[in-house]
Amino acid sequence: MEWFPDFEYSVNKEWRRYGWSIARYCTPEDFFGEERLQVARTPSESYERIVSHLQEILPWASEDAIRQLV
């Protein structure tokens, strides 16, 4: 896997960074590999899993608020 840093900087002859950074973007498939993005669940199962997880970490939030967020 090739690593792409979030931001790249220009460097001088002494290898010190200077100037504005440049953002580097890539797709999740390029970053993690196509095989890591395959799951054995339906979109509705994934939705319920996300809602369940958010209910655990945000116990004060109502279920309606969490579903609106998702």
VOVEX-328617 format. One line per field, with one value per atom (N, C-alpha, C, O, CB): residue in three letters; atom name; y, z, x. Coordinates in Angstrom, 1 decimal. Glycine has a CB too. Example, Ala and Ser with C-alpha at 12.3 -4.5 7.8 and 13.67 -1.06 7.14 Angstrom:
2
code <- c(ALA	ALA	ALA	ALA	ALA	SER	SER	SER	SER	SER)
site <- c(N	CA	C	O	CB	N	CA	C	O	CB)
c2 <- c(-5.7	-4.5	-3.3	-3.3	-4.5	-2.2	-1.1	0.0	1.1	-0.6)
c3 <- c(7.8	7.8	7.8	8.5	9.0	7.1	7.1	7.9	8.0	5.7)
c1 <- c(13.2	12.3	13.2	14.2	11.3	12.8	13.7	12.9	13.4	14.1)
This chain:
70
code <- c(MET	MET	MET	MET	MET	GLU	GLU	GLU	GLU	GLU	TRP	TRP	TRP	TRP	TRP	PHE	PHE	PHE	PHE	PHE	PRO	PRO	PRO	PRO	PRO	ASP	ASP	ASP	ASP	ASP	PHE	PHE	PHE	PHE	PHE	GLU	GLU	GLU	GLU	GLU	TYR	TYR	TYR	TYR	TYR	SER	SER	SER	SER	SER	VAL	VAL	VAL	VAL	VAL	ASN	ASN	ASN	ASN	ASN	LYS	LYS	LYS	LYS	LYS	GLU	GLU	GLU	GLU	GLU	TRP	TRP	TRP	TRP	TRP	ARG	ARG	ARG	ARG	ARG	ARG	ARG	ARG	ARG	ARG	TYR	TYR	TYR	TYR	TYR	GLY	GLY	GLY	GLY	GLY	TRP	TRP	TRP	TRP	TRP	SER	SER	SER	SER	SER	ILE	ILE	ILE	ILE	ILE	ALA	ALA	ALA	ALA	ALA	ARG	ARG	ARG	ARG	ARG	TYR	TYR	TYR	TYR	TYR	CYS	CYS	CYS	CYS	CYS	THR	THR	THR	THR	THR	PRO	PRO	PRO	PRO	PRO	GLU	GLU	GLU	GLU	GLU	ASP	ASP	ASP	ASP	ASP	PHE	PHE	PHE	PHE	PHE	PHE	PHE	PHE	PHE	PHE	GLY	GLY	GLY	GLY	GLY	GLU	GLU	GLU	GLU	GLU	GLU	GLU	GLU	GLU	GLU	ARG	ARG	ARG	ARG	ARG	LEU	LEU	LEU	LEU	LEU	GLN	GLN	GLN	GLN	GLN	VAL	VAL	VAL	VAL	VAL	ALA	ALA	ALA	ALA	ALA	ARG	ARG	ARG	ARG	ARG	THR	THR	THR	THR	THR	PRO	PRO	PRO	PRO	PRO	SER	SER	SER	SER	SER	GLU	GLU	GLU	GLU	GLU	SER	SER	SER	SER	SER	TYR	TYR	TYR	TYR	TYR	GLU	GLU	GLU	GLU	GLU	ARG	ARG	ARG	ARG	ARG	ILE	ILE	ILE	ILE	ILE	VAL	VAL	VAL	VAL	VAL	SER	SER	SER	SER	SER	HIS	HIS	HIS	HIS	HIS	LEU	LEU	LEU	LEU	LEU	GLN	GLN	GLN	GLN	GLN	GLU	GLU	GLU	GLU	GLU	ILE	ILE	ILE	ILE	ILE	LEU	LEU	LEU	LEU	LEU	PRO	PRO	PRO	PRO	PRO	TRP	TRP	TRP	TRP	TRP	ALA	ALA	ALA	ALA	ALA	SER	SER	SER	SER	SER	GLU	GLU	GLU	GLU	GLU	ASP	ASP	ASP	ASP	ASP	ALA	ALA	ALA	ALA	ALA	ILE	ILE	ILE	ILE	ILE	ARG	ARG	ARG	ARG	ARG	GLN	GLN	GLN	GLN	GLN	LEU	LEU	LEU	LEU	LEU	VAL	VAL	VAL	VAL	VAL)
site <- c(N	CA	C	O	CB	N	CA	C	O	CB	N	CA	C	O	CB	N	CA	C	O	CB	N	CA	C	O	CB	N	CA	C	O	CB	N	CA	C	O	CB	N	CA	C	O	CB	N	CA	C	O	CB	N	CA	C	O	CB	N	CA	C	O	CB	N	CA	C	O	CB	N	CA	C	O	CB	N	CA	C	O	CB	N	CA	C	O	CB	N	CA	C	O	CB	N	CA	C	O	CB	N	CA	C	O	CB	N	CA	C	O	CB	N	CA	C	O	CB	N	CA	C	O	CB	N	CA	C	O	CB	N	CA	C	O	CB	N	CA	C	O	CB	N	CA	C	O	CB	N	CA	C	O	CB	N	CA	C	O	CB	N	CA	C	O	CB	N	CA	C	O	CB	N	CA	C	O	CB	N	CA	C	O	CB	N	CA	C	O	CB	N	CA	C	O	CB	N	CA	C	O	CB	N	CA	C	O	CB	N	CA	C	O	CB	N	CA	C	O	CB	N	CA	C	O	CB	N	CA	C	O	CB	N	CA	C	O	CB	N	CA	C	O	CB	N	CA	C	O	CB	N	CA	C	O	CB	N	CA	C	O	CB	N	CA	C	O	CB	N	CA	C	O	CB	N	CA	C	O	CB	N	CA	C	O	CB	N	CA	C	O	CB	N	CA	C	O	CB	N	CA	C	O	CB	N	CA	C	O	CB	N	CA	C	O	CB	N	CA	C	O	CB	N	CA	C	O	CB	N	CA	C	O	CB	N	CA	C	O	CB	N	CA	C	O	CB	N	CA	C	O	CB	N	CA	C	O	CB	N	CA	C	O	CB	N	CA	C	O	CB	N	CA	C	O	CB	N	CA	C	O	CB	N	CA	C	O	CB	N	CA	C	O	CB	N	CA	C	O	CB	N	CA	C	O	CB	N	CA	C	O	CB	N	CA	C	O	CB)
c2 <- c(-1.2	0.0	1.2	1.4	0.0	2.1	3.4	4.4	4.6	3.9	5.1	6.0	7.4	7.9	6.0	8.1	9.5	10.4	10.2	9.7	11.3	12.1	13.1	13.3	12.9	13.5	14.4	15.7	16.3	14.7	16.3	17.5	17.4	16.7	18.7	18.0	18.1	19.5	20.4	17.5	19.6	20.9	21.0	20.0	21.2	22.2	22.4	22.4	22.8	23.7	21.9	21.9	22.6	22.7	20.4	23.3	23.9	23.0	21.8	25.1	23.5	22.6	21.9	20.9	23.3	22.4	21.8	20.9	20.5	22.9	20.6	19.8	20.3	19.5	18.4	21.6	22.3	22.7	23.2	23.5	22.4	22.8	24.3	25.0	22.1	24.8	26.2	26.4	25.5	27.0	27.5	27.8	27.1	26.5	27.5	27.3	26.7	25.2	24.8	27.4	24.5	23.0	22.8	23.6	22.3	21.6	21.2	19.9	18.9	21.0	19.9	18.7	17.6	17.9	19.0	16.4	15.3	14.4	14.0	14.4	14.1	13.2	11.9	11.9	14.0	10.9	9.7	9.0	9.4	8.7	8.0	7.3	6.3	5.8	6.6	5.9	4.8	3.5	2.8	4.5	3.2	2.0	2.1	1.1	1.8	3.2	3.4	3.3	2.7	4.7	3.9	3.9	2.6	2.2	5.0	2.0	0.7	-0.5	-1.6	0.7	-0.4	-1.6	-2.0	-2.0	-2.7	-2.5	-2.8	-4.0	-3.9	-3.3	-4.9	-6.0	-5.7	-6.3	-7.1	-4.6	-4.1	-3.5	-3.3	-3.2	-3.1	-2.3	-3.2	-2.7	-1.2	-4.5	-5.4	-5.9	-6.3	-6.7	-5.7	-6.2	-7.1	-7.1	-4.9	-8.0	-9.0	-8.6	-9.4	-10.4	-7.4	-6.9	-6.0	-5.3	-6.3	-5.9	-5.0	-3.6	-3.3	-5.5	-2.6	-1.2	-1.0	-0.2	-0.3	-1.6	-1.4	-2.0	-1.4	-2.0	-3.1	-3.6	-2.6	-2.4	-5.0	-2.1	-1.1	0.1	0.7	-0.7	0.6	1.8	1.5	2.3	2.1	0.3	0.0	-0.1	0.2	-1.3	-0.6	-0.7	0.6	0.8	-1.6	1.6	2.9	3.6	4.2	3.8	3.4	4.0	3.4	4.1	3.8	2.1	1.5	2.0	2.2	-0.1	2.1	2.6	4.1	4.4	2.6	4.9	6.3	6.4	7.2	7.1	5.5	5.4	5.1	5.5	4.4	4.2	3.8	5.0	5.3	2.6	5.8	6.8	8.2	9.1	7.0	8.3	9.5	9.1	9.3	10.2	8.7	8.2	9.3	9.0	7.6	10.5	11.6	12.0	12.8	12.8	11.6	11.9	11.0	9.8	11.9	11.6	10.8	10.0	10.3	11.7	8.9	8.0	8.8	8.6	6.8	9.7	10.5	11.4	11.6	11.3	12.0	12.9	12.1	12.6	13.6	11.0	10.2	9.7	9.8	8.9	9.3	8.9	10.1	9.9	8.3	11.3	12.5	12.8	13.2	13.7	12.6	12.8	11.8	12.2	12.6	10.6	9.5	9.8	9.0	8.1)
c3 <- c(0.0	0.0	0.0	0.8	1.2	-0.9	-0.9	0.0	-0.1	-2.4	0.8	1.7	1.1	0.6	3.0	1.2	0.8	2.0	2.7	-0.3	2.4	3.5	3.2	2.1	3.9	4.3	4.2	3.5	2.6	5.5	3.9	3.3	2.9	3.6	4.3	1.8	1.4	1.4	1.2	0.0	1.7	1.8	0.9	0.6	3.3	0.4	-0.3	0.7	1.8	-1.2	0.2	1.1	0.5	-0.8	1.5	1.3	0.8	0.6	0.9	1.7	0.3	0.1	1.3	1.3	-0.6	2.5	3.8	4.3	5.4	4.8	3.4	3.7	4.8	5.5	4.1	4.9	5.9	5.1	4.0	6.5	5.7	5.1	5.1	6.0	5.8	4.0	4.0	3.1	2.3	3.4	3.3	2.4	2.8	3.9	1.0	2.0	2.2	1.9	1.0	1.4	2.6	2.3	1.2	0.8	3.6	0.6	-0.5	-0.1	0.3	-1.8	-0.1	0.3	-0.8	-2.0	0.6	-0.4	-1.3	-1.0	0.1	-1.2	-2.0	-1.8	-2.6	-3.7	-2.3	-2.1	-2.8	-2.4	-1.4	-2.5	-3.2	-2.9	-1.8	-1.6	-4.2	-1.0	0.0	-0.6	0.0	0.7	-1.9	-2.5	-2.7	-2.6	-3.9	-3.1	-3.3	-2.0	-1.9	-4.0	-1.0	0.3	1.1	1.5	1.2	1.2	1.9	1.1	1.6	2.7	-0.2	-1.1	-1.2	-0.3	-0.5	-2.4	-2.8	-1.9	-1.5	-4.2	-1.5	-0.7	0.7	1.3	-0.7	1.2	2.6	2.7	3.8	3.1	1.5	1.5	1.2	1.1	0.5	1.1	0.9	2.2	3.1	0.0	2.4	3.6	3.3	2.2	4.4	4.3	4.0	4.7	5.4	4.5	4.6	5.1	4.1	3.3	6.5	4.3	3.4	3.9	5.0	3.4	3.0	3.5	4.7	5.5	2.3	4.8	5.9	7.2	8.3	5.7	7.1	8.3	8.7	9.9	7.9	7.7	8.1	8.7	9.7	6.8	8.2	8.8	10.3	11.1	8.0	10.5	11.9	12.8	14.0	12.0	12.3	13.0	13.4	14.5	12.2	12.5	12.7	13.8	14.7	11.4	13.7	14.7	16.0	17.0	14.2	16.1	17.4	18.0	19.2	17.2	17.2	17.7	18.3	19.3	16.7	17.5	18.0	19.2	20.1	16.9	19.4	20.6	21.8	22.9	20.5	21.6	22.7	23.1	24.3	22.3	22.1	22.5	22.7	23.2	21.4	22.4	22.6	23.4	22.8	21.3	24.6	25.3	25.6	25.8	26.6	25.6	25.8	24.6	24.7	26.3	23.4	22.2	21.9	22.2	21.0	21.5	21.2	19.9	19.1	21.0	19.8	18.6	17.3	16.3	18.7	17.4	16.3	15.8	14.6	16.6	16.8	16.5	15.8	14.9	17.8	16.3	15.8	14.3	13.4	16.6	14.1	12.8	11.8	10.6	12.8	12.3	11.4	11.1	10.0	12.1	12.0	11.8	10.8	9.9	13.1	10.9	10.0	8.6	7.7	10.5)
c1 <- c(0.8	0.0	0.9	1.8	-1.0	0.6	1.3	0.7	-0.5	1.4	1.5	0.9	1.0	2.0	1.7	-0.2	-0.2	-0.5	-1.5	-1.3	0.4	0.2	-1.0	-1.3	1.4	-1.6	-2.7	-2.3	-3.0	-3.4	-1.2	-0.7	0.8	1.5	-0.9	1.1	2.5	3.0	2.2	2.6	4.3	4.9	6.1	6.7	5.3	6.4	7.6	8.7	8.6	7.6	9.9	11.1	12.2	12.3	11.5	13.1	14.2	15.4	15.2	14.6	16.6	17.7	18.2	18.9	18.9	17.7	18.1	16.9	16.9	18.4	16.0	14.8	13.9	13.2	15.3	13.9	12.9	11.7	11.7	13.6	10.5	9.3	9.1	9.5	8.1	8.4	8.1	6.8	6.5	9.3	6.2	5.0	3.8	3.7	5.4	2.8	1.4	1.5	2.2	0.4	0.7	0.7	-0.3	-1.1	0.2	-0.2	-1.0	-1.7	-1.0	-0.2	-3.0	-3.8	-3.7	-3.8	-5.3	-3.5	-3.5	-4.7	-4.9	-2.1	-5.5	-6.6	-6.5	-5.9	-7.9	-7.1	-7.2	-8.5	-9.2	-6.0	-9.0	-10.2	-9.9	-8.8	-10.8	-11.0	-10.8	-10.2	-9.5	-12.1	-10.7	-10.2	-8.7	-8.0	-10.9	-8.2	-6.7	-6.0	-4.9	-6.4	-6.6	-5.9	-5.9	-4.8	-6.5	-7.1	-7.2	-7.1	-6.8	-8.5	-7.3	-7.4	-8.8	-9.6	-6.6	-9.2	-10.5	-11.1	-12.3	-10.6	-10.2	-10.7	-11.1	-11.9	-9.6	-10.5	-10.9	-12.3	-12.8	-9.8	-12.8	-14.1	-15.3	-16.4	-14.0	-15.1	-16.2	-16.8	-16.0	-15.7	-18.1	-18.7	-19.8	-20.4	-19.3	-20.2	-21.2	-22.5	-23.1	-20.7	-22.9	-24.2	-24.9	-24.2	-24.0	-26.2	-27.0	-26.8	-26.4	-28.4	-27.2	-27.2	-28.1	-27.7	-27.6	-29.2	-30.1	-29.5	-29.7	-31.5	-28.7	-28.0	-26.9	-26.7	-27.4	-26.2	-25.2	-25.8	-25.2	-24.4	-26.9	-27.6	-28.0	-27.7	-28.9	-28.6	-28.9	-27.7	-27.7	-29.7	-26.6	-25.4	-24.8	-24.3	-24.3	-24.9	-24.4	-25.3	-24.8	-24.4	-26.6	-27.6	-27.3	-27.2	-29.0	-27.1	-26.8	-25.6	-25.5	-26.7	-24.5	-23.2	-23.4	-22.9	-22.2	-24.1	-24.3	-25.1	-24.9	-24.9	-26.1	-26.9	-26.0	-26.2	-28.0	-25.0	-24.1	-23.2	-23.0	-23.2	-22.7	-21.7	-22.4	-21.8	-20.7	-23.7	-24.5	-25.7	-26.8	-24.8	-25.6	-26.8	-27.9	-29.0	-26.4	-27.5	-28.4	-29.2	-30.2	-27.6	-28.8	-29.5	-30.7	-30.6	-28.5	-31.8	-32.9	-32.7	-31.9	-34.2	-33.5	-33.3	-33.7	-33.0	-34.2	-34.7	-35.1	-33.9	-33.7	-36.3	-33.3	-32.2	-31.0	-30.4	-31.7	-30.7	-29.7	-30.0	-29.2	-29.4	-31.2	-31.7	-31.6	-31.3	-33.1	-31.9	-31.9	-30.4	-30.1	-32.5	-29.5	-28.1	-27.5	-26.8	-27.3	-27.9	-27.4	-28.1	-27.8	-27.7)
